[in-house]
Amino acid sequence: MTSVHPARDVRIFYKMCACLAAAGYDTFLVAPGESFEENGVRVLGAGDAPASRVLRMTRFARKVYRMALSLDAHIYHLHDPELLRFGLKLMRGGKRVIYDSHEFPALGIRTKGWIPGPLRPLIAWAYKTYEARVCKKLDGVIAVCDVDGKNYFKGRAKRVWYIANYPGLQELGCARMDACPKDRAGARQAAYIGGLSAARGITAAVQSAALAGVPLHIAGAFASEAYKKELESLPAWANVTYHGVLDRRAVQALLRHVSIGVSIIKNEGQYGHIDTLPVKVYEYMAYGLPVVLSDTPFHRKLNEALRFGVCVDPDDEAAVAGALRFLCENPAAARALGKNGRAAVLEKFNWETEKKTLLAIYQLLGG
């Protein structure tokens, strides 16, 4: 069940639902959008989600719940905080219920621009208290990683399982690709794929790439029309090729075209504390791209061990530009970093290693 994510969300649909259907589970997904069937998964479309956050969290979430309840399923897998309240109702009805915490909202709330600043600490505390009260009653919680080396849900949930958001190599279309193509059509070009906002470092990426003289390809949805206009007004925007929102095949084509992946999310809210890489970084690595990424304690430690990229202060445009310039001017070093990253994804950081945990959870719950 999701009231927030699109039906074809990579983690929910292509990884989890498709995996369960392939394992023989009768798998339904209730999500925004239209109904369809694909990869053995039957999607029940709940229609377009309201533009209003309040209406989405109330009326639309309730609609998703009622549609899911009508299926009379054995296991219910919730993917959004706003669905937690329905988890308790499902438990009272004798259902098995899992909450999949893609992120850590109690940390993220402190950086939400649409919440008045003085209220954020109070709302974050209230949500964390509520989340713990509910999760202790559910069958278990799935988390993507630790926070500052600790289990975020320890003592706040009956069970905690870890399923990292690693890429699916088959889904990415790179399982049989040559490890690190030596000749890319887009040599000396960089790419960012994902949500487009200042907090995700897009302004800094645009400015830094122009400063370095490295063409930047961007794909994804803007946080707002106002932010899009703000970026387009920058002189550095002339150095950018904006591709819009791409489907998976187009993403594959773009990652085969460029020579550097960029992910310089600002160290705000949860992002300076979570013990994982952004999923886009794992995808860059899967394609043998060296990565310019934010310097956090976890990123630095992992990069020191694996040597797959360059860690930089996401607020230091000169440092970001320097990293881009270094990778372009030292192709042998860049290829070595890309080769190391791809080897790490092939060996460990991929969905094949994580889906075993998902199937074990469902088996434990009697699915």
Buried (B, 14 or more C-beta within 10 A) or exposed (E): BBBBBEBBBBBBBBBBBBBBBBBEBEBBBBBBBEBEEBEBBBBBBBEEBBEEEEEBBBBBBBBBBEBBBEBEBBBBBBBBBBBBBBBBEBBEEEBBBBBBBBBBBBBBBBBBEEBEEEEBEEBBEEBBEBBBEBBEEBBBBBBBBBBEEEBBBEEBBEBBBEBBBBBBBEBBBBEEBEEBBEEBEBBBBBBBBBBBBBBBBBBBBBBBBBBBEBBBBBBBEBBEEEBBEBBEEBEBBEBBEBBEEBEBEBBBEBBBBBBBBBBBBBBBBBBBBBBBBBBBBBBBBBBBBBBBBBBBEBBEEBBEEBBBBBBBBBEBBEBBBBBBBBBBEEBEBBBBBBBBBBBBBBEEBBBBEBBEBBBEBBEEBEB
